């Protein structure tokens, strides 16, 4: 994972350095992104998939845990309908790094509880995320978003001696 981080961050910095010169990210921009995080989490819990998708740029790259990559806001929006009901969703430990121009790298952790179909009780998960927010005419939008769980994979049930 460390190798990926060392490769990914320089690539993002190069991409961000191609942004128009003269644009700077200030504290008001970082506050806007923090406010977006709070509103994003509320939209997820409310099951408002249109509102969730609206936080993404039209050309966003979204890499959700346990499903294929989505290219574009609408591709990701279509996948949201398969999302189980969410009881709670929070972000924590956000670190924001302006990348120059109109982009901000955000990393942190998330906590979520979901009611998986067929489950008797809500499933809790914790994990980490990496986002790049980009300034657009209509505000700060997610340009790249990736997240995954910190929980280990479930262990398969042991086979019985007779193969059943």
Buried (B, 14 or more C-beta within 10 A) or exposed (E): EEEEEEEBBEEBBEBBEEBEEEEEBEEEBBEBBBEBBEBBBEBBBEBEBEBBBBBBBEEBBBBBEEEEEBEBBEBBBEBBEEBBEBEEBBBEEBEBBBBBBBBBBBBBBBBBBBBEEEEEEBEEBEBBBBBBBBBEEEBBBBBBBBBBBEEEEEEEEEEEEEEE
